[in-house]
Amino acid sequence: MESHKKFAEKHSLKDVILLSDEKKEIVEKYNTEHWLLPVSKRVYIIVDAYGKVVYRQDTGFSLLENQTSTLISEIDRIIK
């Protein structure tokens, strides 16, 4: 969680929540656990103010291609 905090501070992320799920509550809620390994997959999820998943991209262990621009574009698309 400390690395998340440093990253958010470094990039002045004030309105973005970076999640660290030490108790695996979110892993279970959003079904992100790997089917074989005891770790979570890399899943990009955007949740609206009502708790509804409005974007989900499961990339296994890979990064989302052009992740910043892709996520910003998705957020822009959702809020328009």
C-alpha positions in Angstrom: 0.0 0.0 0.0 2.9 2.3 0.6 4.0 2.1 -3.0 0.4 3.0 -4.1 0.6 6.1 -1.8 4.0 7.2 -3.2 2.8 6.7 -6.8 -0.4 8.8 -6.2 1.7 11.5 -4.6 4.3 11.5 -7.3 1.6 11.9 -10.0 -0.7 14.2 -8.0 -3.6 11.8 -8.2 -6.2 13.3 -5.9 -9.4 11.9 -7.4 -8.2 8.4 -8.3 -8.2 5.5 -5.8 -5.5 2.9 -6.3 -6.6 -0.3 -4.7 -4.5 -2.7 -2.7 -6.6 -5.7 -1.6 -4.7 -7.4 1.1 -7.7 -9.2 2.5 -8.8 -10.3 -1.0 -12.3 -8.9 -0.6 -12.3 -7.1 -3.9 -10.7 -10.1 -5.6 -13.7 -12.1 -4.6 -16.3 -9.4 -5.4 -15.0 -8.7 -8.9 -13.8 -12.3 -9.7 -10.1 -11.4 -10.4 -8.4 -14.4 -8.8 -6.3 -16.5 -11.1 -7.8 -19.9 -11.8 -4.5 -21.7 -10.9 -2.1 -19.4 -9.1 -2.8 -17.9 -5.6 -2.6 -14.3 -7.0 -5.0 -11.9 -8.6 -5.0 -11.3 -12.3 -4.4 -7.8 -13.7 -8.0 -6.6 -14.3 -8.8 -3.0 -15.1 -12.1 -2.0 -13.7 -13.9 1.3 -13.7 -16.8 1.5 -11.2 -19.3 4.4 -11.4 -20.6 6.4 -8.4 -23.4 3.8 -7.9 -21.0 0.8 -7.7 -21.8 -0.5 -11.1 -18.9 -1.8 -13.2 -18.9 0.3 -16.4 -15.6 -1.0 -17.8 -13.7 -4.2 -17.3 -10.7 -5.5 -19.1 -9.0 -8.7 -18.0 -5.4 -8.8 -19.3 -4.2 -11.8 -17.3 -0.8 -10.7 -16.1 -0.1 -8.3 -19.0 -0.5 -4.5 -19.0 -3.4 -2.9 -20.8 -2.1 -1.6 -24.1 -1.8 2.2 -23.9 -3.3 1.9 -20.4 -3.4 5.6 -19.5 -5.0 6.8 -22.8 -7.3 3.8 -22.9 -8.6 4.3 -19.4 -9.0 8.1 -19.9 -10.8 7.5 -23.2 -13.2 5.0 -21.4 -13.8 7.4 -18.6 -14.5 10.2 -21.1 -16.9 7.9 -23.0 -18.7 6.9 -19.9 -19.3 10.4 -18.5 -20.5 12.0 -21.8 
